[in-house]
Amino acid sequence: MSKKYRKMLNDINAPYLQSLMKLIETQSKITLVKWCLEYAENHLLHIYEKHYSNDFRPRKSIESGKEWLAGNIKFPEIKKIILNCHQAAREAEDNPIAQAVARACGQVTSTIHVPTHSLGLALYGALAIAYDIVGIDVKWNIILSVASKECNKMEEALKKISIENEPNPVKINWKCR
């Protein structure tokens, strides 16, 4: 029997997630989508492609989100691409690092549809980055320490592009709170 690995960060009450969630609530969907896509493109895709160099489904998911931001395609055209990205995650079951990246990329692009998906960047993406840095077989507290620092970096990236007093912030009901 193979070892079970955590697939996402799961302490929604952790200060680094609560802080990020509060910031997310202050921004528009466009700002959140832009932040998620840029962060995933700059910090996650290379990790997935290191493991699956010929599988571009997560990259296509991010690229389709950028096309949506540019006004070149509508969300219904992206749905299948997102589903393919989630399929890549299921197929990477034996690789927790790549699986977390693929899940993050699918969630990031799904932010176009539902803004709460933006938190998937942190829940899956920070874990993927932590796994990539310290490995999957170290103690959870070490992984969590690295992931929490990555969540802080994600929050800083969102702060850099945030609109102060955003007139159209997303309306979010975090069912996890």
LINZI-V814801 format. One record per residue. N is the residue number from 1. RES is the residue in three letters. PSI is psi as a letter, one per 30 degrees, with the letter a starting at -180 (999 if undefined). NEAR is the number of other C-alpha atoms within 10 Angstrom. Layout:
N/RES/PSI/NEAR, N/RES/PSI/NEAR
This chain:
1/MET/k/3, 2/SER/l/5, 3/LYS/k/6, 4/LYS/k/8, 5/TYR/l/14, 6/ARG/k/12, 7/LYS/f/16, 8/MET/l/18, 9/LEU/k/20, 10/ASN/g/11, 11/ASP/i/12, 12/ILE/f/13, 13/ASN/g/11, 14/ALA/k/11, 15/PRO/e/12, 16/TYR/f/19, 17/LEU/e/21, 18/GLN/e/14, 19/SER/e/14, 20/LEU/e/19, 21/MET/e/19, 22/LYS/e/10, 23/LEU/e/14, 24/ILE/e/25, 25/GLU/f/18, 26/THR/f/21, 27/GLN/l/24, 28/SER/l/18, 29/LYS/e/22, 30/ILE/e/16, 31/THR/e/19, 32/LEU/e/27, 33/VAL/e/24, 34/LYS/e/19, 35/TRP/e/23, 36/CYS/e/29, 37/LEU/e/25, 38/GLU/e/16, 39/TYR/e/20, 40/ALA/e/23, 41/GLU/e/16, 42/ASN/f/10, 43/HIS/f/16, 44/LEU/e/26, 45/LEU/e/20, 46/HIS/f/16, 47/ILE/e/18, 48/TYR/e/25, 49/GLU/f/17, 50/LYS/e/10, 51/HIS/e/14, 52/TYR/i/13, 53/SER/f/10, 54/ASN/g/8, 55/ASP/j/13, 56/PHE/g/16, 57/ARG/e/23, 58/PRO/e/31, 59/ARG/e/22, 60/LYS/e/19, 61/SER/e/28, 62/ILE/e/28, 63/GLU/e/17, 64/SER/e/23, 65/GLY/e/29, 66/LYS/e/18, 67/GLU/e/15, 68/TRP/e/18, 69/LEU/e/17, 70/ALA/f/9, 71/GLY/g/9, 72/ASN/f/10, 73/ILE/l/14, 74/LYS/l/14, 75/PHE/e/15, 76/PRO/f/9, 77/GLU/f/11, 78/ILE/f/22, 79/LYS/e/17, 80/LYS/e/12, 81/ILE/e/22, 82/ILE/e/26, 83/LEU/e/15, 84/ASN/e/19, 85/CYS/e/29, 86/HIS/e/22, 87/GLN/e/17, 88/ALA/e/22, 89/ALA/e/25, 90/ARG/e/15, 91/GLU/f/13, 92/ALA/g/19, 93/GLU/e/14, 94/ASP/g/14, 95/ASN/i/15, 96/PRO/f/22, 97/ILE/e/26, 98/ALA/e/29, 99/GLN/e/26, 100/ALA/e/31, 101/VAL/e/31, 102/ALA/e/34, 103/ARG/e/26, 104/ALA/e/33, 105/CYS/e/34, 106/GLY/e/30, 107/GLN/e/29, 108/VAL/e/34, 109/THR/e/35, 110/SER/f/24, 111/THR/f/23, 112/ILE/e/22, 113/HIS/e/14, 114/VAL/j/15, 115/PRO/f/24, 116/THR/f/23, 117/HIS/f/21, 118/SER/f/24, 119/LEU/f/20, 120/GLY/f/23, 121/LEU/e/29, 122/ALA/e/29, 123/LEU/e/25, 124/TYR/e/26, 125/GLY/e/32, 126/ALA/e/30, 127/LEU/e/29, 128/ALA/e/33, 129/ILE/e/23, 130/ALA/e/21, 131/TYR/e/22, 132/ASP/e/17, 133/ILE/e/12, 134/VAL/f/13, 135/GLY/l/15, 136/ILE/f/18, 137/ASP/g/10, 138/VAL/l/10, 139/LYS/k/10, 140/TRP/e/12, 141/ASN/f/9, 142/ILE/e/14, 143/ILE/e/23, 144/LEU/e/16, 145/SER/e/11, 146/VAL/e/19, 147/ALA/e/25, 148/SER/e/22, 149/LYS/e/14, 150/GLU/e/20, 151/CYS/e/21, 152/ASN/e/19, 153/LYS/e/15, 154/MET/e/23, 155/GLU/e/20, 156/GLU/e/13, 157/ALA/e/15, 158/LEU/e/21, 159/LYS/e/16, 160/LYS/e/10, 161/ILE/g/13, 162/SER/k/18, 163/ILE/j/15, 164/GLU/k/9, 165/ASN/h/9, 166/GLU/k/12, 167/PRO/f/10, 168/ASN/i/12, 169/PRO/l/17, 170/VAL/l/19, 171/LYS/j/15, 172/ILE/k/13, 173/ASN/j/10, 174/TRP/j/9, 175/LYS/f/6, 176/CYS/f/7, 177/ARG/999/7
